[in-house]
Amino acid sequence: MPDASTPDLAALREAAAAAQKALEEAERAAVPTTAPAPASEVEPVRDTPETPGATAVVAPDAPSAPAAPAPEATSDDAPAPQGYAAKVAAGYAAEATLPLGALLEGEPGGEATPNPQVQVGFALSMLNRHGLVAGATGTGKTKTLQGMAEGLSLAGVPVFLADVKGDLSGLALPGPDNPKVAERAASIGQDWTPTQYPVEFYSLGGIGKGVPIRTTITDFGPLLLSKVLGLNETQESSLTLIFHWADKKGLALLDLKDLQSVIAYLTSDEGKGELKGIGGVSAATAGVILREIVGLEGQGADVFFGEPAFSTSDLIAAKGDLGVLSVLELPAVQDRPQLFSTFLMWLLADLFQELPEVGDVDKPKLVFFFDEAHLLFADASKDFLQQVVQTVRLIRSKGVGVFFVTQSPKDVPSDVLAQLGNRVQHALRAFTPDDATALRAAARTFPKSPYDLERLLQELGTGEAVVTVLTEKGAPSPVAWTRVRAPQASMEPAGDAVIDQIVAASPGQARYGTAVDAESAFELLQAKTQEQAAGQAAADGSATAAEDERELARERARLERESATREKAEARHKEQAARDRNRVVGSLARTAGTVIVRELTRSLFGTRRR
C-alpha cells in the first residue's frame, strides 16, 4: 500500500514527539497521572447523540487512550510504557477507538508477553479509509473480524458481514464462560463478558437461511450489469439502448426473463423496427448479451433479481445503543463467485447512490466486512475490477468503510489494495517459492519497524497479528505485534433453530420474505405478441374467407356453364329424337300406304300374286 510504504515524515515526527513527551511525563510524575479520567473511557460513543447511555455498555472494553492500564490493573502495579512500546502507545491514541488488542513484547517464536498498558486499535474516524484482514487458514482472522464487528456494534456503528462459511452466526448468542478465554482476555486488559448482539440474517434471493435480498434489473442498471456480464463498449451501448427503450415504453424490467423477452422482441420480425431510428441492436450483439445472461442465470442470479426490491438503507440500523449486525449467510453460494461479486457491486453502488455526502465523520455510518474476499475477484473482468476500485475510492465520502478478509494480500488486486489504509496481518505460510515471494512482498509493504517482519509473519501464533492503521492525522501508525481480543459472543455457529427464530421475528421477513411476480415486460410483451398473432390470424382468416368466396363463385360459374351445356345437349338430343320419330312415323306411314295401295290394287284387278 502506498500509504504504508511511504509514510508521512512530518506525521511520524509528531508521533515521535508525542511519545517523547509521554516518556518525560512518566519520568517526572507519578504513574496515576498517565491514566485517563473515567469519562474518557467512554469516548467511542460520546459523539452519538442518538444513542445516549451507550457509554455504560462500551466503557469496560473501549478505552479511549491506548496507554491506559487494563481495567483489572492499577496505576501502582503497571509501569508506563517505555521505548518502542511508548511510541506504539502514542501512535494508536485517538479520541474514539475500536479496540483490537494489546501490544506483544518479546522475541518471535519465544515467550511473548502482552503489555495491557499499550492498547492497539483503530481510530473510529479513519475506518472509512477501508482495510484488509489477511492470514493463512486457522490463524484467527475470522475471529478478529468477529471481534471488530462486536466492538463496532458497541460503539453504535451498524455492520454488514458477508459470512461465506457460516462462521459468524454465533454473534446472535453470548459466548459461554471459558476460564482460558477469560485468562487470555485479562492478560491483554480486556474485561471479557459474554455478550449477545442484535443480529439480522440475510440471504441472496432466499438461497439459504435469512431474509431474502433482491433487486430489480431496472434498479441494477445497464452500466453495472454490463460490468458484471463482461460486455465490451459496443455491447454495453446496445444494452443501454435496450434499457432506454423499455423505460420509454413503460416496460418494467424486474427480473432476467423480462430483459431476455425485451431483447428477443427487439430482434424479432415484429420488433426489429422499433430501434431503427435510434441505432438498432444487431442480432450478433443481442446473441452475446443473451448468452452472458444465461451464464449469469447458471450462477443462480435469477433468484437475486425480482421483487420486492431490498432497500440498502435498512442496513443502517440500531437497537438501542447497539449497531445492528447484518449477516449475509452465503454458505449455499460460496461455489458461485459471480453471484457473490454481482451482489457486492450492486450493494456498494446502491449505497453510494442513496447515501448523502458526509465527508470526514467521527465514526462511520456503516462498515462492510467481506470474508473470503478472493471469491470476489476470482476470474473477474478488468471492467469489474475498475468498478470495484472506483466504488471503494468514492464510497468513503459517504461514511462507509469496507474491509476485505482473505488468506493473502495477493488475493486482492493491487489497485484495490492501494485504497486500503488499515491492515491486520495474521500469520502467512511459505510452503512454495510463490508463497515465499508473496511473504517478502507483504513484509515490504509495512512501515519501517524494529521487527524482522519476514520472520515474524511466519511465527505469529493463532490470534496474533501485525497491525498498522491510519492515525487521525492520516499517517500510518507504528507497526504493532498484537494479541487480538477474544470475541464476547459465541465463537461457534448458531443452530438452525436460532437463525430461523431470528428471521421469523425480523421486520424484514414480513417486508421481503415473499417474492412478488408483478406484471412486467415479460407479461406485457407476451400479451402484445398474442394480440399481434390474433390480429394476424384474423387477417389471415379474412383473406382465406375472401379466397373461399372467389373459389365458390368460380365453382358456381363452372356449374352454371356445365348446366347450360347439359341443357343445350338435352335440347339437341330431344330435337334429334323428334326428327328420328318423325322419320320413323313417316317411313311407317309410307310403308303402310304402299301396302294398302297394293292390296287394294290387287283386290281390284284380282291379282294375288306377282
C-alpha positions in Angstrom: 0.0 0.0 0.0 1.4 3.4 -0.9 0.4 4.9 2.4 2.3 2.2 4.2 5.4 2.1 2.2 5.9 5.9 2.0 4.9 7.3 5.4 4.4 10.9 6.1 7.6 12.0 7.7 6.1 15.1 9.4 3.4 12.9 10.9 5.9 10.5 12.2 7.9 13.3 13.8 4.8 14.5 15.5 4.1 10.9 16.8 7.7 10.6 18.0 7.4 13.9 19.8 4.2 12.8 21.5 5.9 9.6 22.6 8.9 11.6 23.9 6.5 13.8 25.8 4.8 10.8 27.3 8.2 9.4 28.4 9.2 12.7 30.1 5.9 13.0 31.9 6.3 9.4 33.1 9.8 10.1 34.4 8.9 13.3 36.4 5.4 12.4 37.6 3.6 9.6 39.3 2.0 6.9 37.2 -1.6 7.8 38.1 -1.3 11.0 36.1 -0.9 8.9 32.9 -4.3 7.2 33.4 -7.2 8.8 31.6 -10.1 10.2 33.5 -13.0 7.8 33.8 -15.1 9.9 31.5 -12.6 9.4 28.7 -13.2 5.7 28.7 -16.5 6.2 27.0 -15.2 8.4 24.2 -16.1 5.8 21.4 -19.8 6.7 21.7 -19.7 10.2 23.0 -20.2 11.6 19.5 -23.5 9.8 19.1 -26.4 11.9 20.4 -28.9 9.4 19.1 -27.5 6.7 21.5 -27.4 8.1 25.0 -26.4 5.7 27.6 -24.2 3.7 25.3 -21.3 4.6 27.5 -22.4 2.2 30.1 -22.1 -0.6 27.6 -18.8 0.3 26.0 -16.8 1.6 28.9 -15.2 -1.7 30.0 -14.0 -2.7 26.5 -13.3 0.6 24.7 -10.6 2.7 26.5 -10.0 5.8 24.5 -6.4 6.1 25.5 -4.3 3.1 24.4 -1.8 3.8 27.1 -4.4 3.4 29.8 -4.0 0.3 32.1 -6.2 -2.7 31.8 -9.4 -2.4 33.9 -8.0 -5.1 36.3 -4.7 -3.3 36.7 -4.0 -0.3 38.9 -1.6 2.5 38.4 0.6 1.2 41.3 1.5 -2.1 39.6 1.6 -1.0 36.0 4.6 1.0 34.9 4.3 3.4 32.0 5.4 2.0 28.6 9.0 2.6 27.6 10.9 2.7 24.3 9.1 1.4 21.2 6.1 0.5 23.4 5.7 4.2 24.2 5.9 5.0 20.5 3.2 2.5 19.7 1.0 3.8 22.6 1.3 7.3 21.2 0.7 6.1 17.6 -2.6 4.4 18.5 -4.0 7.1 20.8 -7.2 8.6 19.4 -10.3 10.3 20.7 -12.5 7.4 19.9 -11.2 3.9 19.1 -12.2 0.5 18.0 -10.1 -1.7 20.3 -8.3 -4.6 18.6 -5.8 -6.0 21.2 -2.7 -5.3 23.2 1.0 -5.0 22.2 3.1 -8.1 22.5 6.7 -7.8 23.6 9.4 -10.4 23.3 11.2 -12.4 20.6 9.2 -14.1 17.7 9.0 -17.8 18.3 9.7 -17.4 22.0 7.7 -16.3 25.0 5.8 -13.1 24.1 4.4 -11.0 26.9 1.3 -8.8 26.3 1.5 -5.2 27.6 -2.0 -4.3 28.6 -0.8 -0.7 29.0 -0.4 -0.4 25.2 -3.7 -0.9 23.6 -3.8 -1.3 19.8 -6.9 -0.3 17.8 -8.4 1.7 15.0 -9.4 5.4 15.1 -13.2 5.2 14.5 -12.9 8.3 12.3 -10.5 6.5 10.0 -12.5 3.3 9.4 -13.9 4.8 6.2 -10.4 4.6 4.8 -11.1 0.8 4.5 -8.8 -2.0 5.4 -7.5 -5.6 5.0 -7.6 -8.5 7.4 -5.4 -11.3 6.0 -3.9 -14.5 7.2 -3.5 -18.2 6.4 -6.3 -20.7 7.3 -6.6 -21.2 11.0 -4.6 -18.1 12.1 -7.7 -16.4 13.6 -8.7 -13.8 11.1 -12.4 -14.7 11.2 -12.4 -14.3 15.0 -10.6 -11.0 14.5 -13.4 -10.0 12.1 -16.0 -11.1 14.7 -14.3 -9.1 17.5 -14.1 -6.0 15.3 -17.8 -6.3 14.5 -18.7 -6.6 18.1 -16.7 -3.5 19.0 -18.4 -1.5 16.3 -21.8 -2.6 17.5 -20.9 -1.4 21.0 -19.8 1.9 19.5 -23.3 2.2 17.8 -22.0 1.6 14.3 -24.0 -0.8 12.1 -22.1 -3.5 10.4 -22.6 -5.7 7.3 -20.8 -9.1 7.2 -20.6 -11.4 4.3 -20.5 -14.8 6.0 -19.3 -17.2 3.3 -18.6 -20.2 5.6 -21.4 -19.7 8.1 -18.9 -19.0 11.0 -20.4 -15.7 12.2 -24.0 -16.7 13.1 -22.8 -17.1 16.7 -22.9 -13.3 17.1 -26.5 -13.8 18.0 -25.6 -15.8 21.1 -23.5 -14.9 24.1 -20.2 -16.7 24.4 -20.0 -19.5 27.0 -17.9 -18.9 30.2 -14.4 -20.2 29.5 -11.6 -19.8 32.1 -8.9 -19.9 29.3 -10.6 -17.2 27.3 -11.1 -15.1 30.5 -7.4 -15.5 31.5 -6.3 -14.6 28.0 -8.6 -11.6 28.0 -7.3 -10.4 31.4 -3.7 -10.6 30.1 -4.4 -8.0 27.4 -6.5 -5.7 29.5 -9.9 -6.9 28.1 -12.8 -7.1 30.5 -14.3 -10.1 28.8 -18.1 -10.5 29.4 -20.4 -12.9 27.5 -22.5 -10.7 25.3 -25.3 -11.1 22.8 -25.6 -8.6 19.9 -28.5 -7.6 17.7 -28.2 -9.6 14.5 -30.3 -9.7 11.3 -29.7 -12.6 8.9 -30.0 -12.2 5.2 -29.7 -14.4 2.1 -29.3 -13.8 -1.6 -32.7 -14.2 -3.1 -33.7 -16.7 -0.5 -30.9 -19.2 -1.2 -30.1 -20.4 2.3 -31.4 -19.0 5.6 -32.2 -15.4 6.1 -34.4 -12.5 4.8 -34.1 -12.6 1.0 -32.3 -9.7 -0.6 -33.4 -9.0 -4.2 -33.2 -6.1 -6.6 -34.8 -5.4 -10.0 -33.0 -5.3 -13.3 -34.0 -1.7 -13.7 -32.5 -0.7 -10.3 -29.4 -2.7 -11.1 -29.0 -0.6 -14.3 -27.3 -1.2 -17.7 -23.8 0.1 -16.7 -23.4 -2.1 -13.7 -25.0 -5.1 -15.5 -22.6 -4.6 -18.4 -19.6 -4.8 -16.0 -20.9 -7.9 -14.4 -21.6 -9.6 -17.8 -18.2 -8.5 -19.1 -19.6 -6.7 -22.2 -17.4 -4.6 -24.4 -18.3 -0.9 -25.2 -20.4 -1.7 -28.2 -22.4 -4.3 -26.3 -22.7 -2.0 -23.3 -24.1 0.8 -25.6 -26.6 -1.6 -27.0 -27.7 -2.8 -23.6 -28.2 0.9 -22.5 -30.3 1.4 -25.6 -32.5 -1.6 -24.7 -33.0 -0.2 -21.2 -33.9 3.2 -22.7 -36.5 1.7 -25.0 -38.0 -0.4 -22.2 -38.2 2.6 -19.9 -39.8 4.8 -22.7 -42.4 2.1 -23.4 -43.2 1.7 -19.7 -42.0 -1.9 -19.6 -40.7 -2.7 -16.1 -37.5 -4.8 -16.1 -37.9 -6.7 -12.8 -36.1 -9.9 -13.5 -33.9 -11.6 -16.0 -36.7 -13.1 -18.0 -38.0 -9.5 -18.6 -34.7 -8.4 -20.0 -34.5 -11.6 -22.2 -38.0 -11.1 -23.5 -37.3 -7.4 -24.4 -34.1 -8.4 -26.3 -35.9 -11.2 -28.1 -38.7 -8.9 -29.1 -36.4 -6.2 -30.4 -34.6 -8.7 -32.6 -37.8 -10.4 -33.9 -39.6 -9.6 -37.1 -42.3 -7.8 -35.1 -40.0 -5.5 -33.1 -36.8 -5.1 -35.0 -38.1 -1.8 -36.5 -38.6 -0.3 -33.0 -34.9 0.9 -32.6 -34.1 1.7 -36.2 -34.5 5.4 -35.6 -32.0 5.4 -32.7 -29.4 2.9 -33.8 -30.9 -0.5 -33.5 -29.4 -3.7 -32.0 -27.7 -6.3 -34.2 -28.6 -9.9 -33.9 -25.0 -10.8 -33.1 -24.8 -8.3 -30.2 -28.1 -9.5 -28.9 -26.9 -13.0 -29.1 -23.8 -12.2 -27.0 -25.8 -10.4 -24.3 -28.4 -13.3 -24.1 -25.6 -15.9 -23.8 -23.9 -13.9 -20.9 -27.3 -13.6 -19.2 -27.7 -17.4 -19.4 -24.3 -17.7 -17.8 -25.3 -15.4 -15.0 -28.5 -17.4 -14.6 -26.4 -20.5 -14.2 -24.7 -18.9 -11.2 -28.1 -18.5 -9.6 -28.6 -14.8 -10.2 -32.2 -15.4 -11.4 -33.3 -15.5 -7.8 -31.4 -12.4 -6.9 -33.4 -10.3 -9.4 -37.0 -9.6 -8.7 -39.4 -8.0 -6.2 -39.8 -6.9 -3.5 -36.6 -4.9 -4.0 -34.4 -4.6 -0.9 -33.7 -1.1 0.4 -30.0 -0.9 1.3 -30.8 1.8 3.8 -32.3 -0.9 6.0 -28.7 -2.0 6.8 -28.1 1.3 8.7 -30.0 0.4 11.8 -29.5 0.3 15.6 -31.3 -1.3 18.5 -30.9 0.9 21.5 -27.3 1.9 21.8 -26.0 -1.0 19.7 -25.4 -1.0 16.0 -27.2 -3.9 14.2 -25.0 -6.6 12.8 -26.4 -7.6 9.4 -25.1 -11.1 8.5 -25.4 -12.3 4.9 -25.4 -16.1 5.0 -23.6 -17.3 1.9 -22.6 -21.0 2.5 -25.1 -22.1 -0.1 -23.5 -19.8 -2.8 -19.8 -20.0 -2.0 -19.2 -22.0 -5.2 -20.8 -19.3 -7.3 -18.4 -16.3 -7.2 -20.2 -14.5 -10.0 -23.4 -14.2 -8.0 -21.3 -13.1 -4.9 -19.5 -10.4 -6.9 -22.7 -9.3 -8.6 -24.3 -8.7 -5.2 -21.2 -6.8 -3.9 -21.2 -4.4 -6.8 -24.9 -3.7 -6.6 -24.8 -3.2 -2.8 -21.9 -0.7 -2.8 -23.2 1.1 -5.9 -26.7 1.4 -4.5 -25.4 2.7 -1.1 -23.2 5.2 -2.9 -26.3 6.5 -4.8 -28.6 6.5 -1.8 -26.4 7.9 1.0 -25.6 11.6 1.3 -22.1 13.0 1.2 -20.8 13.4 4.8 -17.1 13.9 4.3 -15.0 13.2 7.4 -17.1 11.9 10.3 -16.3 11.0 13.9 -17.3 7.4 13.2 -18.5 5.6 10.1 -22.2 5.3 9.1 -21.7 1.6 8.1 -18.8 -0.8 7.9 -18.7 -3.8 5.5 -16.7 -6.9 6.1 -16.3 -9.3 3.1 -14.9 -12.6 4.3 -13.2 -14.9 1.7 -12.6 -11.8 -0.5 -10.7 -13.8 -3.0 -14.1 -15.1 -4.3 -14.9 -11.6 -5.3 -12.0 -11.3 -7.6 -11.8 -14.9 -9.0 -11.9 -14.7 -12.8 -13.1 -11.0 -12.5 -13.0 -9.0 -15.7 -10.9 -5.8 -16.0 -14.1 -3.7 -16.1 -15.3 -5.3 -12.9 -12.1 -4.6 -11.1 -12.2 -1.0 -12.3 -15.7 -0.7 -10.9 -14.6 -2.1 -7.5 -11.7 0.4 -7.3 -13.9 3.3 -8.2 -16.6 2.4 -5.8 -14.2 1.7 -2.9 -12.5 5.0 -3.6 -15.6 7.1 -3.7 -17.8 5.5 -1.1 -15.7 6.7 1.8 -17.1 10.1 1.3 -20.5 8.6 2.3 -19.1 7.5 5.6 -18.9 3.8 4.6 -15.9 1.6 5.4 -15.0 -1.6 3.6 -12.8 -4.3 4.9 -11.7 -7.3 2.8 -10.9 -10.5 4.7 -8.8 -13.1 2.8 -5.9 -15.5 3.1 -3.2 -13.5 1.4 -2.8 -9.9 0.3 -2.1 -11.1 -3.2 -5.7 -12.3 -3.4 -6.8 -8.7 -3.7 -5.8 -6.8 -6.8 -3.1 -4.1 -6.3 -5.4 -1.3 -7.4 -7.8 -2.3 -4.7 -5.1 -2.7 -2.1 -3.9 0.8 -2.8 -7.3 2.1 -1.4 -6.9 0.3 1.9 -5.5 2.3 4.8 -5.8 -0.1 7.7 -4.2 -3.5 7.9 -4.3 -6.5 10.2 -2.0 -9.2 9.0 -2.1 -12.7 10.7 0.4 -15.4 10.0 1.5 -16.2 6.5 2.9 -19.6 5.3 5.7 -20.1 2.8 5.5 -23.6 1.5 6.3 -22.8 -2.1 8.6 -20.4 -3.9 5.5 -18.4 -4.8 4.5 -18.2 -1.2 8.0 -17.0 -0.2 7.8 -14.3 -2.8 4.3 -13.2 -1.6 5.7 -13.2 2.0 8.5 -10.9 1.1 6.2 -8.6 -0.8 3.8 -8.5 2.2 6.6 -7.6 4.6 7.9 -4.8 2.4 4.5 -3.0 2.4 4.6 -2.3 6.1 6.2 0.9 7.5 9.7 0.5 8.9 9.9 -1.0 12.3 12.3 -2.9 14.7 10.7 -6.2 13.7 12.1 -8.7 11.3 8.7 -9.0 9.5 9.6 -11.9 7.2 10.3 -14.0 10.3 7.6 -12.5 12.5 4.9 -13.1 9.9 5.7 -16.8 9.7 5.9 -17.2 13.5 2.8 -15.5 14.6 0.6 -17.6 16.9 -3.1 -18.1 16.5 -4.9 -14.8 17.5 -1.8 -12.7 16.9 -1.3 -10.2 14.1 0.9 -7.5 12.8 -1.1 -4.3 12.7 -0.7 -0.8 11.2 -3.6 1.6 10.8 -4.1 5.2 9.8 -3.9 7.7 12.6 -6.4 10.5 13.0 -3.9 12.7 11.0 -3.9 10.3 8.1 -0.4 8.9 8.7 0.4 5.2 9.2 0.7 4.1 12.8 3.8 2.3 14.1 3.8 -1.4 13.3 2.5 -3.3 16.3 2.8 -7.0 17.1 -0.6 -7.6 18.6 -2.5 -10.2 20.6 -6.1 -9.8 19.4 -9.1 -9.6 21.7 -11.4 -12.6 22.1 -15.0 -12.2 20.8 -17.6 -11.9 23.5 -20.3 -13.6 21.5 -20.3 -17.3 20.7 -17.4 -18.4 18.5 -19.5 -21.4 17.4 -22.1 -21.1 14.7 -25.7 -20.7 15.9 -28.1 -23.6 15.3 -30.7 -23.6 12.5 -33.5 -23.2 15.1 -31.9 -20.0 16.5 -31.4 -18.5 13.0 -35.0 -19.5 12.0 -36.4 -17.8 15.1 -34.5 -14.6 14.5 -35.5 -14.5 10.8 -39.2 -15.2 11.6 -39.2 -12.3 14.1 -37.4 -9.9 11.7 -39.5 -7.0 10.3 -37.6 -7.6 7.1 -39.1 -11.0 6.7 -42.6 -9.5 6.6 -41.5 -7.0 4.0 -39.2 -9.0 1.8 -39.9 -12.6 2.6 -42.4 -13.4 -0.1 -41.4 -13.0 -3.8 -43.8 -11.0 -5.9 -44.2 -11.7 -9.7 -45.8 -8.4 -10.7 -46.8 -7.6 -14.3 -43.7 -6.5 -16.2 -42.1 -6.5 -19.6 -42.3 -10.3 -20.0 -46.1 -10.4 -19.4 -46.7 -7.2 -21.4 -44.7 -8.3 -24.4 -46.3 -11.7 -24.2 -49.7 -10.1 -24.3 -48.6 -7.9 -27.2 -47.3 -10.8 -29.1 -50.5 -12.7 -28.6 -52.6 -9.7 -29.8 -50.4 -9.5 -32.9 -50.8 -13.2 -33.5 -54.6 -12.9 -33.1 -54.7 -10.0 -35.5 -52.6 -11.8 -38.0 -54.8 -14.8 -37.6 -57.9 -12.7 -38.2 -56.3 -11.1 -41.2 -55.3 -14.4 -42.5 -58.8 -15.7 -41.8 -60.3 -12.8 -43.7 -58.0 -13.4 -46.6 -58.9 -17.1 -46.6 -62.7 -16.3 -46.5 -62.3 -14.0 -49.4 -60.4 -16.6 -51.3 -63.1 -19.1 -50.5 -65.8 -16.8 -51.8 -63.9 -16.4 -55.0 -63.4 -20.1 -55.3 -67.1 -20.6 -54.7 -68.0 -18.1 -57.3 -65.7 -19.8 -59.8 -67.2 -23.2 -58.9 -70.8 -21.7 -59.2 -70.0 -20.3 -62.6 -68.4 -23.6 -63.7 -71.5 -25.5 -62.6 -73.8 -23.0 -64.3 -71.8 -23.4 -67.5 -71.9 -27.1 -67.2 -75.7 -26.9 -66.6 -76.2 -24.7 -69.6 -74.2 -27.1 -71.7 -76.2 -30.1 -70.5 -79.4 -28.2 -71.2 -78.3 -27.5 -74.7 -77.2 -31.0 -75.2 -80.5 -32.3 -73.9 -82.4 -29.9 -76.2 -80.4 -31.1 -79.2 -81.0 -34.6 -78.1 -84.7 -34.0 -77.9 -84.7 -32.4 -81.3 -82.8 -35.3 -82.8 -85.2 -37.8 -81.2 -88.2 -35.9 -82.5 -86.7 -35.9 -86.0 -85.9 -39.6 -85.6 -89.5 -40.3 -84.6 -90.9 -38.2 -87.4 -88.7 -40.2 -89.8 -89.9 -43.5 -88.4 -93.5 -42.4 -88.4 -93.2 -41.1 -92.0 -91.5 -44.3 -93.1 -94.1 -46.4 -91.4 -96.8 -44.2 -93.0 -95.3 -44.6 -96.4 -94.9 -48.3 -96.0 -98.4 -48.7 -94.7 -99.8 -46.7 -97.6 -97.8 -48.7 -100.1 -99.2 -51.9 -98.6 -102.7 -50.6 -98.5 -102.5 -49.4 -102.1 -101.0 -52.7 -103.2 -103.7 -54.7 -101.5 -106.4 -52.5 -102.9 -104.8 -52.8 -106.3 -104.6 -56.5 -106.1 -108.2 -56.8 -104.9 -109.4 -54.6 -107.8 -107.6 -56.4 -110.6 -107.7 -59.8 -108.9 -104.2 -60.5 -109.0 -103.0 -62.0 -105.7 -99.5 -62.9 -106.9 -96.9 -61.2 -109.0 
